[in-house]
Amino acid sequence: MPYFKHWVSPVFSIKLLRPFLAFLLTFMCVFNLNAQQLSPNEQCHIQLLSDTSETKELPKNTALFIQLATGENRLRLSCILNEQAIFTFGKDEILNVTLDTGGINVEQVLANSPSYILPAGTFEIDFIFQTHHKFLQQFSWLSTATFFNSNLINNITMGAFYGLSLTLIFYVFFMGRVLGDNRFQFYSLYTFCAATFFLLQEGQLNIILPKHSFLLSHQFYLLFAGLTVVTAVLFIVRLTDLKKEWPKVTRYFLEPGGVVVLLMSIMMLQLDHNALSAYLGQGMSKLTLALMLCIFMLVAVQVYTKKRMANWVLFSLSLMVIAMLFRTFLQDFSPFLHRYALIFAFSIEAFILAVVVLTKVKNIKQDKLLAELQANTDELCNVLNRRGWEHKANQILNEQRAKGGVSALVYLDLNNFKQINDNLGHDVGDKVLMLIASEISKQLETDEHLGRIGGDEFVIAAYFRNEEAAQYFRDKIVNNLKHFALKIDEKLTLDVTCSLGCKTFNEAPKSLRDMLILADESMYQVKQSEKKNAATALY
C-alpha cells in the first residue's frame, strides 16, 4: 500500500516528535525555575491556626506543602516585604476562600490558580479555607515579575499542548471517517475528554471565564475525569481487541467499570461537598487504577503471545499506570508528579496510540489486499483466475462505455495439451502451463490483463484509446504468442503451439460473456483452419 505509507510515515516520523519533546522540556523547565536572590529584609511565615501547628518559614519562590483538614482551615500569613509580591496556592480541593486582612488592602489577581497581591511592609493576613476533604495543599509567594513570567510561560506551554491535542482530535477523527474505522472516533473522543480535563486542572478557564463558577467547580472537573476514564477504556478495548480475546472480562468488568466511574462523577455533580462525595472521589481514583492495571495485565499477555503492536500499547499504559500511582497513592512523595505526571504520560501516550491505530489500520488494509489478491490469483500460474480476470475485464468495459475507445480480447488455447499430460505426466503439464503464463506475461503491458479461465485456456483483456493502438496490440499478440520453445529441465525442451482468437470492439459489448463468446468463436475458427492446413500439407 504505497499510498498509505505516503501519508502515515511523514506525520508520525521522528521529525514530528522533536517539537513535541521540546514542548515537554519547556514544560518541565517552567516548574524548575531557579529561586531568585532573596533580600535579607524580606521574609514570610505561615501558620495553620486551626490545628495550632508551629509557624513555618515560607521561602520566596519555593513551594511549601501543608496538610489541610476537611472543613474549615484558618491559615495566617505573616510577611515583611520591601515591595509588592504575589501569594498563590492550588485550587483543587478548596471550596471557598475568605480573607481576614485586618484592614490591609489585598486584591486578587486573575490567574490560573487563586492568587493575591501582597502589599509592601509588615502585615498579617488570615486565609480561611473550606476544603472538600483532607488534602496536601501547596502555598508559595513570588515577586510580581517572577509570578507573571511563570504564568505566561505556563500558559504558552499548555496552549501548545492544547493545540497539539486539538490537531490530533480533528486529524484522527477525519482519518477515521475516511477509512471507516470507528476506533479513530473513540480515540478522538478520549483525547478531547483528557485535554478538557487538563484544561480544567491547570486553570486556564479561570482567566477566560472567571465568573462561570460551575465550569470552574471541582465537580465539573471530576465529571471530565469520569468521561476520560470511560472513553479511554472503550478505546483501548477496541484498539487491542480485548473484547474478542477476553469477552467476559471486558463485558463484566472493564466496560461496566468505566461506566461506574462516570456515574460516580455524575453523582458528585448532584452532591453537596460532604463525606459521601469525598468517598466517591477516592473510589473513582482507585477503580480507575484497578481498570488500568487490569488492561495492563491483559495487554502484557498479548505482548507475551507476540501480538502485533501490543508492546507499544503496553509501554503507553505503563506510563499511565505510573502516573495514576503518583496521583492516587504517592502524593506525599512528589506533589509535582502527583499533579503533572498525568500530563506527561498522556502527551506521550497520545502520539504512541495514534501511531498504533494507524499501523493497525495499515496492517488490516494490507491483509485485506493480500486476501483479495490470493482470491483473484491462479495458484499454479500466478496470473488472474477467472474471478479476478472478469473483474478487470468489466472495469475495461466500464471505461470504454465512459470514454469511448477500443477494447480487445484474446482467447488463447494450447494445442495438443492433453497429449503432453498423457505422455509426459501432469507434473510436466503443470510446468508447461506455468512457463506459458510467464512467457505471455512478458509480452504484456501493466494495463493488459492476463487470466487463466480453464485448464489450458488463457484470456487477455485490454483497453486502447484508438484503433491504431489496438491494431498494434493485435499484431504483437499474433506474432509473438503462437509458438513457444519451453525448457522443462536440462534434458527436456518442448515446442508448444497455441491457437489465438483476437477480437477488437469499437463499441463496448453488452456483456463480458458476449466478448468471450466472440473471441472463443474466433479462436475455434483459427484452430479448425490450422488443423485443415496441417491435414492438407500432410496429404
C-alpha positions in Angstrom: 0.0 0.0 0.0 2.4 2.7 -1.1 -0.3 5.4 -0.9 -0.9 4.6 2.8 2.8 4.8 3.7 2.9 8.2 1.9 0.7 9.9 4.4 1.4 7.8 7.5 5.2 8.0 7.6 5.7 11.8 7.4 3.0 12.5 10.0 4.4 10.3 12.7 8.1 10.4 11.9 10.9 11.2 14.4 10.9 14.8 13.0 7.4 15.3 14.3 8.4 14.2 17.7 11.1 16.9 18.0 8.8 19.8 18.7 6.8 17.5 21.0 9.9 16.7 23.1 10.8 20.4 23.1 7.3 21.1 24.5 7.9 18.6 27.3 11.3 20.1 28.2 9.9 23.6 28.2 7.0 22.4 30.4 9.4 20.8 32.9 11.6 23.9 33.0 8.7 26.1 33.9 8.4 24.3 37.2 12.1 24.1 37.9 13.0 27.8 37.7 15.9 28.8 40.0 14.8 30.8 43.0 15.7 34.4 42.8 18.1 36.0 45.2 16.2 36.8 48.5 16.7 40.2 50.1 17.7 39.7 53.7 15.0 42.1 54.8 12.1 40.2 53.1 10.5 37.1 54.7 7.2 35.4 55.1 6.0 32.8 57.7 2.9 30.7 57.6 0.9 29.0 60.4 -2.1 26.8 60.3 -4.1 28.1 63.3 -6.9 25.6 63.1 -4.7 22.8 64.5 -2.3 25.1 66.5 0.7 23.9 64.4 4.0 25.7 64.6 4.9 28.6 62.4 6.8 27.7 59.3 9.0 29.8 57.1 7.7 30.2 53.6 10.8 30.8 51.3 10.4 33.1 48.4 9.8 31.4 45.0 9.7 28.0 46.7 6.5 25.9 47.3 5.6 24.8 50.8 3.1 21.9 51.2 0.8 22.0 54.2 -1.8 19.3 55.1 -5.3 20.8 55.3 -8.1 19.1 57.2 -11.6 18.5 56.0 -13.8 21.5 56.6 -12.6 24.9 57.8 -8.9 25.8 58.0 -7.5 29.1 59.1 -4.1 29.9 57.9 -2.1 33.0 59.0 0.4 34.6 56.6 3.0 37.0 58.3 5.3 38.9 56.0 7.9 41.7 55.9 8.2 42.8 52.3 10.2 45.6 50.6 7.9 45.6 47.5 4.6 44.0 46.4 4.6 40.2 45.9 2.1 37.5 44.9 0.7 34.8 47.3 -0.7 31.8 45.5 -2.0 28.3 46.2 -3.7 25.4 44.4 -7.4 25.3 43.9 -8.3 21.6 43.5 -10.0 20.7 46.9 -10.8 24.3 48.1 -14.5 25.1 48.0 -14.3 28.7 49.3 -11.7 31.2 50.5 -12.3 34.2 52.7 -9.8 36.7 54.0 -9.4 38.5 57.3 -7.0 41.3 56.3 -7.3 43.5 59.3 -7.9 46.5 57.1 -5.0 45.8 54.7 -5.8 46.2 51.0 -5.4 42.8 49.3 -6.5 42.3 45.7 -7.0 39.1 43.9 -5.1 38.5 40.6 -6.8 37.0 37.6 -4.6 33.9 37.2 -4.8 30.1 36.7 -4.9 29.5 40.5 -6.1 31.7 43.4 -3.5 34.5 43.7 -3.4 37.6 45.8 -1.3 40.8 45.7 0.6 41.3 49.0 1.4 44.9 49.9 4.9 46.1 50.8 5.5 46.4 54.5 4.9 44.3 57.6 1.5 42.7 58.0 -0.6 39.6 59.0 -3.4 38.2 56.9 -5.7 35.2 57.8 -6.9 33.0 55.0 -10.0 30.9 55.9 -10.3 27.8 53.6 -13.3 25.5 53.2 -11.9 22.2 51.9 -13.6 19.2 50.3 -11.5 16.7 52.2 -8.1 16.2 53.7 -5.6 17.4 51.2 -1.9 18.3 50.8 -2.1 21.9 49.7 0.7 23.9 48.0 1.5 27.5 49.1 4.1 30.0 47.7 4.9 33.7 47.4 6.8 35.2 44.5 7.9 38.5 43.2 5.4 40.0 40.8 7.8 39.7 37.8 8.5 36.0 38.6 4.8 35.3 39.0 3.7 36.8 35.8 6.6 35.4 33.8 6.0 31.9 35.1 2.3 32.2 34.4 3.0 33.4 30.9 5.4 30.6 30.1 3.0 28.1 31.6 0.0 29.3 29.6 2.1 29.3 26.4 3.3 25.8 27.1 -0.1 24.5 28.0 -1.5 26.3 24.9 0.9 24.3 22.8 -0.3 21.2 24.5 -3.9 22.1 23.8 -3.1 22.9 20.2 -1.4 19.5 19.8 -4.4 17.8 21.3 -6.8 19.7 19.1 -4.8 18.8 16.0 -4.8 15.1 16.9 -8.6 15.2 17.7 -9.5 16.6 14.2 -6.9 14.8 12.2 -7.6 11.4 13.7 -11.4 11.9 13.6 -11.5 12.7 9.9 -9.0 10.0 9.2 -11.4 7.6 10.8 -14.2 8.9 8.6 -12.1 8.3 5.5 -11.0 4.8 6.5 -14.4 3.8 8.0 -12.8 2.7 11.3 -14.6 3.7 14.5 -11.5 3.2 16.7 -10.4 6.6 15.4 -13.6 8.2 16.7 -13.1 6.7 20.1 -9.5 8.0 20.1 -10.7 11.5 19.2 -13.3 11.4 22.0 -10.8 10.2 24.5 -8.3 12.9 23.5 -11.0 15.6 23.8 -12.1 14.5 27.2 -8.5 14.2 28.5 -7.5 17.6 27.1 -10.6 19.2 28.7 -9.7 17.5 32.0 -6.2 19.0 31.9 -7.6 22.4 30.9 -9.8 22.4 34.0 -7.0 21.1 36.2 -4.5 23.8 35.0 -6.9 26.6 35.4 -6.7 28.4 32.1 -10.5 28.8 32.2 -10.1 30.9 35.4 -8.7 33.5 33.1 -11.1 33.2 30.2 -14.3 32.6 32.2 -13.7 33.9 35.8 -17.4 34.4 36.6 -18.6 30.9 35.5 -18.4 29.2 38.8 -19.9 25.9 37.7 -17.5 25.4 34.8 -14.6 26.1 37.2 -16.0 23.9 40.0 -14.4 20.8 41.4 -17.5 18.7 40.4 -17.2 19.7 36.7 -13.5 18.9 36.8 -14.3 15.4 38.1 -17.1 14.9 35.5 -14.4 15.1 32.8 -12.2 12.8 34.8 -15.0 10.3 34.6 -15.6 10.9 30.9 -11.8 10.5 30.3 -11.8 7.1 32.0 -14.8 5.6 30.2 -13.7 6.8 26.8 -10.1 5.5 27.5 -11.5 2.1 28.4 -13.8 1.9 25.3 -10.9 3.0 23.0 -8.2 0.7 24.4 -10.6 -2.3 24.5 -11.2 -1.8 20.8 -7.7 -1.0 19.9 -6.2 -4.1 21.5 -9.1 -6.5 20.6 -9.6 -7.3 24.2 -13.3 -7.8 23.6 -12.6 -10.7 21.2 -9.9 -12.3 23.3 -11.4 -11.8 26.8 -15.1 -11.2 26.2 -16.2 -11.9 29.8 -13.6 -9.7 31.4 -14.5 -6.9 29.0 -18.3 -7.4 29.4 -18.4 -7.8 33.2 -15.6 -5.6 34.5 -13.8 -3.3 32.1 -16.7 -1.6 30.3 -19.1 -1.6 33.3 -16.2 -0.4 35.5 -15.7 2.6 33.2 -19.4 3.4 33.3 -19.3 3.2 37.1 -16.5 5.7 37.3 -18.6 8.0 35.0 -21.7 7.5 37.2 -19.6 8.4 40.3 -18.5 11.6 38.7 -22.1 12.5 37.7 -23.3 11.7 41.3 -20.7 14.2 42.6 -22.3 16.9 40.5 -25.5 16.5 42.5 -24.0 16.2 46.0 -23.1 19.0 48.3 -19.5 18.6 49.4 -19.6 16.1 52.2 -18.2 12.8 53.4 -20.0 10.8 50.7 -18.6 12.9 47.8 -15.2 12.5 49.4 -15.6 8.7 49.4 -16.8 8.8 45.8 -13.8 10.8 44.7 -11.5 8.3 46.4 -13.5 5.4 44.9 -13.1 6.9 41.4 -9.3 7.1 41.7 -9.0 3.5 43.0 -11.4 2.0 40.5 -9.7 3.9 37.7 -6.4 2.5 38.8 -7.9 -1.1 39.0 -9.2 -0.8 35.4 -5.8 0.4 34.2 -4.0 -2.4 36.0 -6.4 -5.0 34.5 -5.9 -3.7 31.0 -2.2 -3.5 31.6 -2.0 -7.2 32.6 -4.2 -8.3 29.6 -2.0 -6.3 27.2 1.1 -7.8 28.8 -0.3 -11.3 27.9 -0.7 -10.1 24.3 3.0 -9.0 24.3 3.9 -12.4 25.6 2.0 -14.1 22.8 3.6 -11.6 20.3 0.5 -9.8 19.2 1.4 -7.1 16.7 1.9 -3.6 18.3 1.0 -4.8 21.8 4.4 -3.8 23.1 3.8 -0.2 22.2 0.4 -0.2 23.8 1.9 -1.8 26.9 4.6 1.0 27.1 2.0 3.7 26.9 -0.2 2.0 29.5 2.9 1.7 31.8 3.3 5.5 31.7 -0.4 6.0 32.6 -0.3 3.4 35.4 2.8 5.0 37.0 1.1 8.4 36.7 -2.1 7.0 38.3 0.1 5.6 41.2 1.5 9.1 41.8 -1.9 10.6 41.7 -3.7 8.1 43.9 -1.1 6.9 46.5 2.1 8.9 46.3 1.0 12.5 46.8 3.5 13.0 49.6 6.4 11.5 47.7 6.2 14.2 44.9 3.4 16.7 44.8 4.7 17.9 41.5 4.4 14.5 39.9 1.1 14.0 41.7 -0.3 16.9 39.7 1.6 16.8 36.4 2.6 13.1 35.8 -0.7 12.5 34.0 0.0 15.4 31.6 3.4 14.0 30.7 2.1 10.4 30.4 -0.9 11.4 28.3 1.2 13.6 26.0 3.5 10.7 25.2 0.6 8.2 25.1 -1.4 10.3 22.6 1.4 10.0 20.0 2.1 6.3 20.7 -1.6 5.3 20.4 -2.1 7.4 17.3 0.8 5.5 15.7 -0.6 2.2 16.9 -4.0 2.9 15.5 -2.7 3.9 12.1 -0.3 1.0 12.0 -3.1 -1.4 12.8 -5.3 0.0 10.1 -2.4 -0.2 7.7 -1.9 -3.9 8.6 -5.6 -4.6 8.2 -5.7 -2.9 4.8 -2.6 -4.9 3.7 -4.1 -8.2 5.0 -7.3 -7.4 3.1 -5.5 -6.6 -0.1 -3.4 -9.8 0.3 -6.6 -11.8 0.8 -8.2 -10.3 -2.2 -5.1 -10.9 -4.3 -5.0 -14.5 -3.3 -8.7 -14.9 -4.0 -8.2 -13.5 -7.5 -5.0 -15.3 -8.4 -4.5 -18.7 -10.0 -2.3 -20.6 -7.6 -0.4 -22.6 -10.3 0.3 -19.9 -12.9 0.4 -16.8 -10.7 -1.9 -14.9 -13.0 -5.5 -13.8 -12.6 -8.0 -16.6 -12.1 -11.4 -16.4 -13.7 -12.9 -14.3 -10.9 -10.1 -11.9 -10.9 -9.9 -11.6 -14.6 -13.6 -11.0 -15.0 -13.4 -8.1 -12.5 -10.6 -6.5 -14.6 -12.3 -7.1 -17.9 -15.5 -5.5 -16.6 -13.5 -2.5 -15.5 -12.3 -2.2 -19.1 -15.8 -2.3 -20.4 -16.9 0.4 -18.0 -14.0 2.6 -19.0 -14.9 2.1 -22.7 -18.5 3.0 -22.1 -17.4 6.1 -20.2 -14.6 7.3 -22.5 -15.1 5.5 -25.9 -12.0 4.0 -27.4 -11.4 0.3 -28.3 -11.4 -2.8 -26.2 -9.7 -6.0 -27.2 -10.0 -9.6 -26.0 -7.6 -12.5 -26.9 -8.6 -16.1 -26.4 -5.6 -18.5 -26.3 -5.8 -22.3 -26.2 -2.8 -24.7 -26.2 -2.6 -27.2 -28.9 -2.4 -30.9 -28.0 -2.0 -30.2 -24.3 -3.9 -33.4 -23.4 -1.1 -35.4 -25.1 1.5 -33.7 -23.0 -0.3 -34.7 -19.8 -0.9 -38.3 -21.1 2.6 -38.9 -22.4 4.8 -36.9 -20.0 2.7 -36.7 -16.9 0.8 -34.0 -15.1 3.9 -32.5 -13.5 5.3 -31.7 -16.9 1.8 -30.4 -17.9 1.8 -28.1 -14.9 5.3 -26.8 -15.7 4.2 -26.1 -19.3 1.2 -24.0 -18.1 3.5 -22.1 -15.7 6.0 -21.4 -18.4 3.4 -20.4 -20.9 1.8 -17.9 -18.4 5.2 -16.5 -17.7 6.1 -16.0 -21.4 2.7 -14.4 -22.1 3.1 -12.0 -19.2 6.5 -10.8 -20.5 4.7 -9.7 -23.7 2.1 -7.6 -21.9 2.0 -4.1 -20.5 0.7 -3.4 -17.0 -2.8 -2.4 -18.3 -3.1 -5.6 -20.4 -4.6 -8.3 -18.1 -3.9 -12.0 -18.4 -6.1 -14.6 -16.8 -6.4 -18.4 -16.8 -10.1 -19.4 -17.1 -9.7 -23.1 -17.8 -7.2 -26.0 -17.9 -5.2 -24.8 -20.8 -7.2 -21.7 -21.8 -5.9 -18.2 -21.2 -7.5 -14.8 -22.0 -6.2 -11.3 -22.3 -8.3 -8.1 -22.0 -7.0 -4.6 -22.8 -8.3 -1.1 -23.5 -7.0 1.4 -26.1 -7.8 4.9 -26.8 -7.8 4.4 -30.6 -7.9 1.8 -33.3 -4.2 2.2 -34.2 -3.1 1.2 -30.7 -5.5 -1.8 -30.7 -4.1 -3.0 -34.1 -0.5 -2.8 -32.7 -1.6 -4.9 -29.8 -3.3 -7.4 -32.0 -0.2 -7.7 -34.3 2.1 -8.1 -31.3 0.0 -10.9 -29.8 -0.4 -12.8 -33.1 3.3 -12.6 -34.0 4.7 -13.5 -30.5 2.3 -15.9 -28.9 1.7 -18.6 -31.5 4.8 -20.7 -30.7 6.9 -21.4 -27.6 10.1 -23.3 -27.1 9.8 -24.3 -23.4 12.8 -25.7 -21.5 11.2 -28.1 -19.0 14.5 -29.2 -17.5 18.1 -29.9 -18.5 17.0 -32.9 -20.7 13.6 -31.9 -22.0 12.6 -29.0 -24.2 9.1 -28.8 -25.7 7.8 -27.0 -28.7 4.3 -25.8 -27.9 1.9 -24.1 -30.2 -1.3 -22.1 -29.5 -4.4 -21.2 -31.3 -5.3 -17.5 -30.9 -8.7 -15.8 -31.3 -8.3 -12.0 -31.2 -11.3 -9.6 -31.3 -11.4 -5.8 -31.1 -14.6 -3.8 -30.2 -15.1 -0.2 -31.3 -18.2 -0.2 -29.1 -18.5 -1.8 -25.7 -20.4 -5.1 -25.9 -23.5 -5.6 -23.8 -21.7 -8.0 -21.5 -18.3 -9.7 -20.9 -20.0 -13.0 -21.8 -20.7 -11.7 -25.3 -17.0 -10.8 -25.7 -15.8 -14.2 -24.6 -18.2 -16.0 -26.9 -17.0 -13.9 -29.9 -13.3 -14.4 -29.0 -13.9 -18.1 -28.4 -15.5 -18.5 -31.8 -12.6 -16.6 -33.4 -10.1 -19.0 -31.7 -12.1 -22.1 -32.7 -12.1 -20.9 -36.3 -8.3 -20.4 -36.2 -7.9 -23.9 -34.6 -10.1 -25.5 -37.3 -8.2 -23.7 -40.0 -4.8 -24.8 -38.6 -6.0 -28.4 -38.5 -7.3 -28.2 -42.1 -4.0 -26.7 -43.3 -2.0 -29.3 -41.4 -4.1 -32.1 -42.9 -3.7 -30.6 -46.4 0.1 -30.3 -46.0 0.3 -33.9 -44.8 -1.8 -35.1 -47.8 
